[in-house]
């Protein structure tokens, strides 16, 4: 395996995770789970700073495991993938345009009208 400075490996459990800043991380002090975001990592820790512990995300409602780690965020609705926001030519405003629309210029013209 080629060395990637953005990929880390836990020396205790062998799990690999992104070492990118603000990407969540891996809980090396407790449960050895990997988290999708920094806020998810922080949310799984409880108690005073001097005596932190992990909640059991596998048994706590609202948590789900994704291909990038555990998160407490709800799944994005499929409808959100069906549209994207296109800005006008000056980067101001925007309009929701169904993916696959062949003429983006038409959408920009209609949005600025």
N, C-alpha and C positions, 0 to 999 in steps of 0.2 A: 504494500500500500504506500502510495506517495505521501510525503509529509505535507499537510495542509495546516498552516498556523491558525486557521479559523476553526479547526476541528480538534476537540479535546477528548480525552479518554479518562474516565474515572479510574484511578489506580485500585480502588476497593472493589468495584462491581464490574468494571470493564465496559460500561455503557459509553457510547460516543455521543457527543452533543456539540452544538455550535458554540464556539468561543467568542462569537461576535458580541460587541458591546450592546447591551439592552435587548438581547435575544432570548431572555429568560434564563436558561441555565439548568444545571443539574444540582440536585440537593445532595451534597456530599456529607452533610452533617447529620442526616437523619434517614429519610425514606429512600434515597437513591433513585428518585424519579426525575425525569427531564421535563421541563416546562417550556411552553411555547412563547411566553412573554415574561418580562420582568414583573409585571403586575400580577400575573398568575403565580409566579414563584413566591412573591411577597404574600399573596393571599393564602397560600397553603401553610404558612408559618403562623403560629399563634403563641400567645404568652408574652411575658416581659422579655425584653431584649437579652437580659442576663440568663434566661432560662427558656429559650424558644423550643418549640416542638412542632411536629408536622401533623396536619390533619390527614385523615385517611381519604384521599381523593377518590379512591375506588368505591367508597361506601357513602360519599357525601353527594347529595343531590346538586345538580348544576355543573358538575365536572365531567369532562369527556376527554378521551385520549385521541389525539390526532397524529398524523404522520410526522409532525414536528414537535410533539410533546403534549403534555396535559395542559388544558385551558379551562377557565371558568366562564368563557365567553360563549354565547349561544351560536349555533351553526348559522351561517349566512343563508338566507332563503335563496332557492334556485333562481327566483325572479330577479334577484340582484345581479346575477351573472348575465342575464339576458339584455341588459342595457349598460351603456357607458356614457360618461359625461364628456361632451366635446365643447371646448371653449371657442369663442369667436376668434377672429384673426389677431386681436390685440390681447388675448389672454384674459378678457373680462367676461364674466358670466358664463353661460353654457346652457346646453339643452340635453335632455335625455334622448338618445338615439338608439333604436334597436341595433344590436350587433348584426353585421352583415349588410347594413344599409350601403348601397353602392355609391351614393353621392353625398359625401360629407359636406360639400360646399352648399348644397341645398339646405341641409340642416342648419348651417351657420347663417345663411341668408334668412331663413324663416325665424330664427332666434333673434336676429337683430331688427326684424321688421316690426 
